[in-house]
Amino acid sequence: MKLAMHDWQERLFLFLFFAFLATALIGPIASTSAIPDLADYVNHLGAIIQAKMALIEGQFPLRITPAEQSGWRYPFYQFYSPTVYTFAGLVYWLLTPSNPLLAYKITIWVALVAAGLFMYQLTHWFIKSKPAAILASVVYVTSPYYIIVVNRLGSLSETLALALVPAVVYYTLQRYFHPTKDKTLVQASLVWYLLITTHLVTFIYTSLMVGIFVVLLTLQNRHHWRNLVHVGIAYFLACILACWFLAPIAALAKYFLLSDTYNTTSHINYFHPLLSYLVSPSALISTEYRNALFKLHPGIGWPILFAFGITVFAFCKKLKSHHPRANYLLPSLLIVFIIAFFMAWSPFDFWRWLPKPLLVAQYSWRLLSQVSWIGAILFAWAVTVLYQKRLDLSHAIIGIFIIGMSASQWMPDIKYSTIDLAAFIKNPLFVYNHNAYSINFAKHTQFVTHIDSMLIEPDSKLKTTSPYLLHRELLNIADKPYISVQGVISEKMPAHQQVIALLNDVVISTTSLNPGKLEWNIPLPPTSTLPNNKPILLQFKMKNENNKEALPALDNLSLDRVLLTGFLKPTETLNVEQTKSACHQEKSTTVCKINVPITTKLIELPILYYPKLLFITLNGKPMNAEGVMYQGYLLASVTPDAGKMNDIRIEFRGLTWANKVSYFGWGIWLFVLISIFYRGLKQPPRKT
């Protein structure tokens, strides 16, 4: 059965088809009022809300979240998916101003439609069969990994990245086979830039697989080495365009708290998938776990397994499709598929021999994103080998239903979170990974110039069963060290309860636990009065009115923090609590106007410290910030002009040199684009 269409009719049909398919795929998470109880949903939703706020205050590109995260503006977008949140933030701002959850769903829907259209374009170029291209596109967007990313992880950034991968592959191949056309340079560099700034993990592994693919193609035909160079030029231009984003990550990634999950291979090996899970024709989900990473056993899906089997058989039997280009590309594509599959699953830990940037995946089954796009193309090749030129629309319709039934088993029965959407819009903070891109200053102490206070108890309960170790070196550099215990005591606390503080078994302070706010400052004696040959141990014990040890109701004492403080002289320091009250926001700039006493030598600023990424002026003059440890954060601080009014302006700009490189790259890109249009205008119109 054949259906003749004009170009515009065909494009409209494809759009409507993939629009319908995308709508079906997001069915489980279609609610626009209840937040799905998925791993990343709350974080992405908070980022969308704050992206709208950032756009309104004039940020472009997005770098920092305007709503205070634990008190400070957090440069989330500088290090994670700025393009995704720019798009979703614009949808929220312009199309769904009262419902960020709807903006989230629209963004996912657009990604799925784009994934289908881009995969159709890539596969049709590869095989020159419209029914095969439609089937391959359906295989891709309904692959188990894609469904898991959308419906079981709720990963907004990776959903958009998977939509861009087919476009990246297509325009890279256009650049490879048409290296002298400026149009392919503009197209390839743009889609690579979008992938870089959408999802760094997908970008790194797509770079690896596409790089291997074009190198293998070049080895097939040594005359194409210049084609490879031209692909490299487009890729390099994309990296220049994204330098403002990539350079700060390259400079600081190893210092982030998040980096502990990809500095070794242990995290990848911990979530290593079994071969039986990957090749299982049915979905395997462990329902006893709440955490998605433990519940999921990602598979490849039978359509891709079928495609791989047919392809290997046909390749061994020297069977070919009707299209020479597909036959030429197939050997290289098959090798890349095997490499991607091997990296997703391997019988031994080969990761320890690979460059460290490849550990960014965190769990190896993320390589299934690469298996999926290659497998979809192999599927198109396999069905054309089986049916040759007899493949038509009727086969495609039957195939779509069969593939859809295969995919349905991966669709989840979504449970919804108890978080109220209206309340969350008012306070859109990150619940998970709120400090992932903060500097781990406890491990990398070179960023700490001053210490205000140190968090010694990160949990919400006072520890009475074991002591806290206080380091003698820290106490020696403190002006007047003391322990600050802050929290709230419940009305349910039994009467006449006391808590005592002991230093090396000697009582140094006692306080009564009366309902209400608790603020207990415990002065520490000079270290010269303590034995040099013993560790300094601070312990808390609870007692009742009869002076007997008690283990009552610690659940009735909710701590805000337990701090070691007193390092800085109060007369020489304006702490961040004092500074915040004198600061306000003017667009993306934090402005602080402070009358500074003559004795003040240090001002703590209400912004997280990142070396060379902050632009700070004091009374119109640029200032270099220093890091000051404040509780569990590393804040920026400056030396003021003492004895007068200080006008301090703070803006998170990223690396200045990287921004200039990106401006230069965009200038080149726009020049090439304009020259293409100019040459097009000069060409005489075609005769009809």
C-alpha positions in Angstrom: 0.0 0.0 0.0 1.5 3.3 -1.1 0.3 6.8 -0.2 1.3 9.6 -2.5 1.8 13.0 -0.7 3.3 16.4 -1.4 6.3 17.4 0.7 4.2 19.6 3.0 1.6 16.9 3.5 4.3 14.4 4.3 5.8 16.7 6.9 2.5 17.4 8.4 1.7 13.7 8.6 5.0 13.0 10.3 4.5 15.8 12.8 1.0 14.6 13.7 2.1 11.0 13.9 5.0 11.8 16.3 2.9 14.2 18.2 0.3 11.5 18.8 3.1 9.0 19.8 4.7 11.5 22.2 1.3 12.1 23.8 0.9 8.4 24.4 4.4 8.1 25.8 3.9 10.8 28.4 0.5 9.4 29.4 1.7 8.0 32.7 3.0 11.5 33.8 0.3 13.5 32.1 -1.2 15.1 35.3 -0.6 18.9 35.4 -1.5 19.3 39.1 0.2 16.4 40.8 4.0 16.0 40.9 5.1 12.5 40.0 7.0 10.7 42.7 10.1 10.2 40.5 13.8 10.6 41.4 14.5 13.9 39.7 11.1 15.5 39.2 11.2 17.9 42.1 14.7 19.2 41.2 13.9 19.7 37.5 10.6 21.5 38.5 12.5 23.8 40.9 15.0 24.5 38.2 12.3 25.4 35.7 10.6 27.8 38.2 13.9 29.5 38.9 14.8 29.6 35.2 11.8 31.8 34.6 12.9 34.1 37.4 16.4 34.2 36.0 15.1 35.1 32.5 12.9 37.8 34.0 15.9 39.3 35.9 17.8 39.4 32.6 20.2 36.5 32.7 21.3 35.2 29.4 22.8 32.7 29.2 21.4 31.3 32.5 24.0 30.8 35.2 22.6 31.2 38.6 19.3 30.4 40.5 17.7 33.6 41.8 15.8 32.0 44.7 18.1 31.5 47.6 19.2 28.0 48.1 19.8 27.6 51.8 20.4 31.3 51.9 22.7 31.8 48.8 22.3 32.2 45.0 23.5 28.9 43.5 25.2 28.7 40.1 23.3 25.6 39.0 22.9 26.5 35.3 26.5 27.4 34.9 27.3 23.7 35.4 24.2 21.9 34.3 22.0 22.0 31.2 21.5 25.7 30.6 19.8 25.2 27.2 17.2 22.9 28.7 16.1 25.3 31.4 16.2 28.3 29.1 13.7 26.5 26.8 11.5 25.2 29.7 11.8 28.5 31.5 10.6 30.4 28.4 7.7 27.9 28.0 6.7 28.6 31.7 7.1 32.3 31.3 5.4 32.8 28.0 3.0 29.9 27.6 2.0 28.5 31.0 2.7 31.3 33.4 0.8 29.8 36.3 1.8 26.1 35.9 5.5 25.1 35.7 4.4 21.4 35.8 2.6 21.9 32.5 5.8 23.6 31.1 7.7 20.5 32.2 5.4 18.2 30.3 5.3 20.4 27.2 9.2 20.4 27.1 9.2 16.6 27.4 6.5 16.3 24.7 8.5 18.6 22.3 11.6 16.5 23.0 9.8 13.3 22.0 8.4 14.8 18.9 11.8 16.1 17.9 13.4 12.7 18.6 11.0 11.0 16.2 11.4 13.6 13.5 15.2 13.7 13.7 15.5 9.9 13.8 13.2 9.7 10.8 15.4 12.2 8.9 18.6 10.3 9.8 17.3 6.9 9.0 15.7 8.0 5.7 19.0 9.5 4.6 20.7 6.2 5.6 18.3 3.7 4.0 16.1 5.7 1.6 12.9 3.9 2.7 10.1 5.9 4.3 8.4 2.9 6.0 11.7 1.7 7.4 12.5 5.2 8.6 9.1 5.5 10.4 9.6 2.1 12.0 13.2 3.0 13.1 11.9 6.2 14.7 9.3 4.4 16.6 11.9 1.9 17.8 14.0 4.7 19.0 11.4 6.8 20.9 9.9 3.6 22.4 13.2 2.0 23.3 13.2 0.8 26.9 16.0 3.2 27.9 14.1 6.3 26.5 10.9 5.2 28.3 12.8 4.8 31.5 14.4 8.2 31.2 11.0 9.8 30.7 8.7 7.8 32.8 10.8 6.2 35.6 13.6 8.7 36.1 11.9 11.9 35.0 15.2 13.2 33.7 14.3 16.3 31.8 17.9 17.1 30.5 18.5 13.6 29.3 15.1 13.4 27.6 16.1 16.5 25.5 19.6 15.2 24.9 18.3 11.9 23.5 16.1 14.0 21.1 19.2 15.8 19.9 21.4 12.8 19.3 19.9 11.7 16.0 20.2 15.3 14.7 23.8 15.4 15.9 24.6 12.2 14.0 22.7 13.3 10.9 24.4 16.7 10.6 27.8 15.3 11.5 27.5 12.8 8.6 26.3 15.6 6.3 29.5 17.5 7.3 31.5 14.4 6.6 30.1 13.7 3.1 29.8 17.4 2.1 32.8 18.9 3.8 33.1 22.0 1.6 29.6 23.3 2.2 29.4 26.1 4.7 25.9 25.0 5.5 27.0 21.8 7.0 29.5 23.7 9.2 26.7 25.9 10.6 24.3 23.0 11.1 26.8 20.5 12.7 28.4 23.0 15.0 25.0 24.3 16.2 23.5 20.9 17.1 26.7 19.8 18.8 26.6 23.1 20.9 23.0 22.3 21.8 23.9 18.8 22.9 26.9 20.1 25.0 24.7 22.6 26.9 21.8 20.1 27.2 23.4 17.1 28.9 27.1 16.7 29.3 27.0 12.9 29.9 25.2 12.3 26.6 27.5 14.7 24.8 30.6 12.9 26.0 29.4 9.5 25.0 27.9 10.6 21.7 31.3 12.3 20.9 33.0 9.0 21.6 30.7 6.8 19.5 30.3 9.3 16.6 34.0 9.9 16.7 34.7 6.1 16.4 32.2 5.9 13.6 33.7 8.6 11.4 37.2 7.3 12.0 36.1 3.8 10.9 34.5 5.3 7.8 37.8 7.1 7.1 39.7 3.8 7.4 37.4 2.3 4.8 38.3 5.1 2.4 41.7 6.7 3.1 40.8 9.5 0.6 38.3 10.8 3.1 40.8 11.9 5.7 40.1 15.6 4.8 36.4 14.9 5.4 37.4 13.8 9.0 39.3 17.0 9.5 36.3 19.1 8.4 34.1 17.2 10.9 36.7 18.0 13.5 36.5 21.7 12.6 32.7 21.7 13.1 33.1 19.9 16.4 35.8 22.3 17.5 33.7 25.3 16.6 30.8 23.8 18.7 33.2 23.6 21.7 34.2 27.2 21.1 30.6 28.3 21.1 30.1 26.4 24.4 33.4 27.5 25.9 31.6 29.8 28.4 29.9 26.6 29.7 32.7 24.0 29.3 35.7 25.9 30.6 34.4 26.5 34.2 33.4 22.8 34.3 36.8 21.7 33.2 38.5 24.1 35.7 36.4 23.2 38.7 34.6 19.8 38.2 37.2 17.9 40.3 36.6 20.1 43.3 32.8 19.7 43.4 31.0 17.6 46.0 29.5 15.7 43.1 32.9 14.6 41.8 33.2 11.9 44.4 30.7 9.8 42.4 32.9 9.8 39.3 36.5 9.9 40.5 36.6 6.1 40.8 35.0 3.2 39.0 33.2 2.0 42.1 30.0 3.8 41.4 29.8 2.5 37.8 30.5 -1.0 39.0 27.9 -0.8 41.8 25.1 -0.2 39.2 26.5 -2.6 36.7 23.7 -4.3 34.7 23.6 -8.1 34.2 23.6 -9.5 30.7 20.4 -11.3 31.4 18.7 -8.0 32.2 19.9 -6.3 29.1 18.8 -9.0 26.7 15.6 -9.9 28.4 12.6 -9.5 26.0 10.4 -8.3 28.9 10.7 -5.5 31.5 12.4 -6.4 34.8 11.4 -4.1 37.6 12.2 -4.7 41.3 9.1 -3.3 43.1 10.5 -3.7 46.6 12.8 -0.7 46.1 11.8 3.0 46.1 15.0 4.3 44.6 14.8 4.2 40.8 18.4 3.2 40.4 17.7 0.0 42.4 14.3 -0.7 41.0 15.4 -0.5 37.3 17.0 -3.2 35.3 17.3 -1.5 31.9 17.0 -3.6 28.8 17.8 -3.2 25.1 14.3 -4.3 24.0 13.5 -7.0 21.5 13.3 -4.8 18.4 16.9 -3.8 18.7 17.9 -7.3 19.6 16.1 -8.5 16.6 17.8 -5.9 14.4 21.2 -6.8 15.7 20.6 -10.6 15.1 19.3 -10.0 11.6 22.2 -7.6 10.8 24.9 -10.0 12.0 23.3 -12.9 10.0 22.9 -10.8 6.9 26.4 -9.5 7.2 27.9 -13.0 7.5 25.8 -14.2 4.6 26.8 -11.1 2.6 23.2 -10.1 2.2 22.6 -6.4 1.3 19.8 -3.9 1.3 18.7 -2.1 -1.9 20.5 1.1 -0.9 24.3 1.3 -1.5 24.9 4.0 1.1 23.4 1.9 3.9 25.6 -1.1 2.9 28.7 1.1 2.9 28.0 2.5 6.4 26.8 -0.7 7.9 30.2 -2.4 8.9 31.3 0.7 10.8 27.9 1.2 12.4 27.9 -2.5 13.6 31.3 -2.1 15.2 30.2 1.0 17.1 27.1 -0.8 18.3 29.2 -3.7 19.7 31.5 -1.1 21.4 28.6 0.7 23.0 26.9 -2.5 24.1 30.2 -3.7 25.6 30.6 -0.5 27.5 27.0 -0.8 28.9 27.8 -4.3 29.9 31.2 -6.0 30.3 32.5 -9.0 32.1 35.3 -7.1 33.7 36.2 -3.6 35.0 37.8 -2.0 31.9 36.7 1.5 33.1 39.8 1.9 35.2 42.0 2.0 32.1 39.8 4.7 30.4 40.3 8.5 30.7 38.6 9.9 33.8 36.1 12.1 31.9 34.4 8.9 30.8 33.5 8.1 34.4 31.0 11.0 34.3 28.3 8.4 33.3 28.1 7.4 37.0 26.4 4.1 35.9 27.3 2.2 32.8 23.8 1.5 31.6 23.7 5.2 30.4 25.5 3.8 27.4 22.2 2.4 26.3 21.4 5.8 24.9 24.1 5.1 22.3 22.9 1.5 21.8 19.4 2.8 21.2 20.1 5.2 18.3 22.5 2.8 16.6 20.0 -0.1 17.1 17.2 1.9 15.6 19.2 2.4 12.4 20.2 -1.3 12.3 16.4 -2.0 12.6 15.7 0.0 9.5 18.5 -1.8 7.6 17.3 -5.2 8.9 13.7 -4.8 7.7 14.8 -3.5 4.3 17.0 -6.6 3.9 14.1 -8.9 4.8 11.5 -7.1 2.6 13.7 -5.3 0.1 11.6 -2.9 -2.0 8.4 -4.7 -1.0 8.3 -2.8 2.3 5.4 -0.4 2.3 3.0 1.5 4.5 0.9 -1.5 5.5 4.1 -3.2 6.8 4.9 0.0 8.8 1.4 0.1 10.3 1.6 -3.5 11.5 5.2 -3.0 12.7 4.2 0.1 14.7 1.5 -1.8 16.6 3.9 -4.7 17.4 6.7 -2.3 18.5 4.1 -0.4 20.6 3.0 -3.6 22.3 6.6 -4.4 23.1 7.2 -1.0 24.6 4.0 -1.0 26.7 5.5 -3.3 29.3 8.0 -0.6 30.3 5.3 2.0 30.9 5.0 2.5 34.7 2.0 3.0 37.0 3.0 6.3 38.4 2.6 7.3 42.0 2.4 10.9 42.9 4.3 12.9 45.5 2.7 14.5 48.5 4.4 17.8 47.6 1.8 20.6 47.0 2.5 22.3 43.7 1.2 25.7 44.8 3.4 25.7 47.9 6.4 24.5 45.9 6.0 27.3 43.4 6.4 29.8 46.2 9.5 28.1 47.6 11.2 26.3 44.6 14.3 24.9 46.3 16.2 21.8 45.3 15.4 18.9 47.5 18.1 16.6 46.1 21.6 17.6 45.1 21.2 21.1 46.3 24.9 21.4 46.8 26.2 19.0 44.1 28.1 21.8 42.3 29.4 23.4 45.5 33.1 23.3 46.1 34.1 20.5 48.5 36.2 22.9 50.7 36.7 20.4 53.5 38.6 18.2 51.0 40.2 21.1 49.0 41.2 23.5 51.7 43.2 25.7 49.3 40.0 27.6 48.6 39.5 28.5 52.3 41.2 31.8 53.3 39.2 32.5 56.4 37.1 30.4 58.8 34.0 31.9 60.4 32.3 28.7 61.7 32.4 25.0 61.0 29.5 22.6 61.0 30.4 19.6 63.3 26.9 18.0 63.3 25.2 17.9 59.9 22.2 15.8 61.2 19.2 17.1 63.0 19.7 15.1 66.2 22.2 15.7 69.0 24.7 12.9 69.2 25.0 11.6 72.8 26.3 8.1 72.2 29.7 9.0 70.9 32.0 12.1 71.2 32.9 14.7 68.6 36.6 15.1 67.8 37.9 18.7 67.9 41.1 19.3 66.1 43.7 21.1 68.2 45.1 23.0 65.2 41.7 24.6 64.5 41.3 25.6 68.1 44.7 27.2 68.1 43.9 29.6 65.3 40.5 30.6 66.7 40.2 34.0 68.5 37.8 32.7 71.2 36.5 29.3 70.2 33.1 28.1 71.3 30.5 25.6 70.4 27.1 26.9 69.3 24.1 24.6 69.5 20.9 25.9 67.9 17.6 24.2 67.5 14.0 23.9 68.6 12.7 22.0 71.7 9.3 20.4 71.3 6.4 21.0 73.8 6.6 17.2 74.3 10.0 17.4 76.0 9.7 15.9 79.5 10.1 18.5 82.3 13.4 19.2 84.1 15.6 17.7 81.4 19.2 19.0 81.1 22.0 18.4 78.7 25.6 18.8 79.7 28.7 19.3 77.6 31.9 17.6 78.6 35.4 18.2 77.2 37.6 15.2 77.8 35.2 14.0 80.5 35.2 17.4 82.3 31.9 19.3 82.4 32.3 22.7 80.7 28.6 23.8 80.4 25.0 22.8 81.2 21.7 24.0 79.9 18.0 23.2 80.6 15.8 21.8 77.8 12.7 24.0 78.0 10.2 24.1 75.1 11.0 26.7 72.5 14.1 28.0 70.7 17.5 26.7 71.9 20.6 28.8 71.6 23.4 27.4 73.7 26.9 28.8 73.4 29.6 26.7 75.1 33.0 28.5 75.6 36.0 26.2 75.1 39.1 26.5 77.3 42.5 27.4 75.8 44.3 24.4 74.4 47.2 25.2 76.6 45.2 23.9 79.5 44.5 20.6 77.8 46.9 17.6 77.7 49.0 17.5 74.5 49.0 13.7 74.3 45.3 13.2 74.2 42.7 14.0 71.5 40.2 16.7 72.3 36.8 15.1 72.7 33.5 16.9 73.1 30.6 14.9 74.4 27.0 15.6 75.2 24.9 13.8 77.9 21.4 14.3 79.1 20.3 14.3 82.7 17.0 14.6 84.6 16.4 16.6 87.8 17.8 13.8 90.0 21.1 14.2 88.2 20.7 10.7 86.8 21.7 10.0 83.2 18.7 9.9 80.9 18.1 8.8 77.4 14.8 10.6 77.0 13.3 12.1 74.2 16.0 13.2 71.8 13.2 13.1 69.2 11.8 16.2 70.9 15.0 18.1 70.2 15.3 19.2 66.6 18.7 20.8 65.8 19.4 23.5 63.2 23.1 23.2 63.6 26.0 22.4 66.0 28.9 24.7 65.1 32.5 25.3 66.1 32.9 29.0 65.9 34.7 32.0 67.3 37.6 32.1 64.8 37.1 35.7 63.7 37.1 38.8 65.9 33.6 40.3 65.9 35.1 43.8 65.9 37.0 43.1 62.7 34.3 41.1 60.8 30.9 41.9 59.3 29.4 38.4 59.1 27.0 37.3 56.4 23.9 37.7 58.5 24.8 41.4 59.0 25.6 41.8 55.3 22.4 40.2 54.0 20.2 42.9 55.5 22.2 45.5 53.6 21.9 43.8 50.2 19.3 43.8 47.5 19.0 42.5 44.0 19.2 44.7 40.9 18.5 42.3 38.0 21.3 39.8 38.1 23.6 41.9 40.3 23.6 41.7 44.1 24.1 45.2 45.5 25.3 45.7 49.1 25.6 49.2 50.6 27.2 49.0 54.0 28.6 51.6 56.3 31.8 49.9 57.4 33.3 50.6 60.9 37.0 51.7 61.0 38.0 48.4 62.7 36.5 46.1 60.1 38.9 44.1 58.1 36.6 41.5 56.4 33.1 41.5 54.9 31.4 38.2 54.3 29.2 38.3 51.2 25.9 36.5 50.7 27.0 34.5 47.7 28.9 31.1 47.3 32.6 31.4 46.4 33.9 30.2 43.1 37.4 31.3 42.1 37.5 33.6 39.1 33.8 33.2 38.3 32.6 36.1 40.4 32.9 39.8 39.2 32.9 42.0 42.3 33.4 45.7 42.5 33.9 47.8 45.7 33.1 51.5 45.2 33.5 51.0 41.5 36.8 49.2 41.6 37.2 45.4 40.8 38.0 43.2 43.8 39.3 39.7 44.2 37.2 37.6 46.5 38.4 35.1 49.1 36.7 32.0 50.4 35.4 32.1 54.0 34.0 28.9 55.6 30.6 29.7 57.1 28.9 26.7 58.7 28.5 24.2 55.8 29.2 26.7 53.0 32.1 28.4 51.3 31.1 32.0 50.9 32.9 34.9 49.2 34.5 37.7 51.3 36.3 40.9 50.5 38.5 43.4 52.4 36.5 46.6 52.7 37.3 50.3 52.6 37.1 50.7 56.4 35.5 53.8 58.0 33.1 54.7 55.2 30.2 53.6 53.1 31.0 50.7 50.8 29.1 50.0 47.6 29.7 46.4 46.8 28.3 44.8 43.6 28.4 41.1 42.9 27.7 39.3 39.6 28.3 35.7 38.7 29.8 36.0 35.2 31.8 32.8 34.7 35.3 32.8 33.3 36.0 36.1 31.5 38.4 34.6 29.0 35.9 31.7 28.2 33.1 34.2 27.6 35.3 36.1 25.1 36.2 32.9 23.3 32.5 32.0 23.0 31.7 35.5 21.7 34.4 35.1 19.1 33.0 31.7 18.1 29.5 33.0 17.8 30.8 35.9 15.7 32.4 33.3 13.3 29.2 31.2 13.2 27.0 34.2 12.4 29.4 35.4 9.8 29.2 32.1 8.0 25.4 32.0 8.3 25.0 35.5 6.9 27.4 34.7 4.0 25.2 31.6 3.2 22.1 33.8 3.0 23.9 36.5 1.0 25.1 34.0 -1.6 21.6 32.5 -1.7 20.2 36.0 -2.5 22.7 36.6 -5.3 21.9 33.3 -7.1 19.4 33.7 -9.9 15.9 32.2 -9.3 15.3 28.7 -10.6 13.4 28.4 -13.8 10.1 26.5 -13.6 
